[in-house]
Amino acid sequence: MSLIRLHKFLSTAGYCSRRKGEELIAQGRIKVNGITVEEPGTKVDHLADKVEVDGKIILFEQPLVYIALNKPGGYVATCNQPDDKTVMDLVDLPLRVYPVGRLDKDSTGLLILTNDGRLHHFISHPSFDHEKEYDVTVEKPIPDRALKNMEKGMPILGSKTRPAETTRISARRFRIILKEGKNRQIRRMVEKTGNKVTKLKRIRISSLNLGRLKEGSWRYLTEKERLSLLKGIE
């Protein structure tokens, strides 16, 4: 159950301002499930409760939200994880959003948060071939043959990874572009080469770049970014 204050419900539904909502409550003009409400701190379940103002039913139409977050290490990319910090602890919003795709607890970088289920499926499913680019630092110098093996595909988790693209940055650092997202895929691939990942940052998802967004910070996508990500969704 997701409860929000009644005046916030009215504001988010686009009916009136929060202050006006408080006035309507005080005037006894609002009913929740047929019962008149006069208590200003009343909370409602925006998905289940029936809210009326002067006999008119108010529909809660949650606007679609698209957010870019630079995830720090130590946070789990999920909405709820007992005894763990989640990425939702970093975003203060009255609307429910959820992360798109995988990014393990120890990894950092770009994560999309949205309440648009279409985008979640479109970006996450490997059949759409969306690129995800990562900046990787490893424990020991990584030879060219190891990068080539990752490019060609490697057996992990019972199947072979799809072809990837790598670019060397230095002896122990490279970038890799994937079109899939197996559990801890890059870490497992690097382990196959006899090495170990020490830093892993996602810097791009499809057409969206991390840019200069500070670690732990978030921002709304621009209209141009949103349209670019949604391109191809009917």
Number of C-alpha atoms within 10 A of each C-alpha: 8 11 14 16 16 25 25 19 27 23 16 18 17 15 16 16 16 17 11 14 22 19 15 19 21 14 12 14 16 23 19 18 13 12 11 16 20 17 12 15 13 14 17 21 16 21 12 11 13 17 25 19 18 10 11 10 13 15 16 17 12 15 12 12 15 20 19 22 25 25 29 20 18 15 22 23 23 18 14 14 11 6 6 11 17 19 24 19 11 16 16 9 8 12 14 15 20 20 21 21 20 18 24 18 19 15 23 24 24 27 25 23 25 21 19 15 12 12 20 17 14 19 23 17 15 16 10 13 14 19 21 21 22 22 21 22 21 19 14 14 12 21 12 11 10 15 21 14 16 22 18 13 15 19 13 14 11 6 9 11 21 16 16 19 16 18 12 16 12 11 13 17 20 17 20 20 21 23 23 23 18 15 13 13 18 19 17 18 22 21 13 16 16 11 18 18 19 15 16 22 22 23 20 19 22 14 12 19 17 18 10 7 15 13 15 16 13 20 12 15 17 12 10 9 15 17 12 13 19 14 11 9 10 5
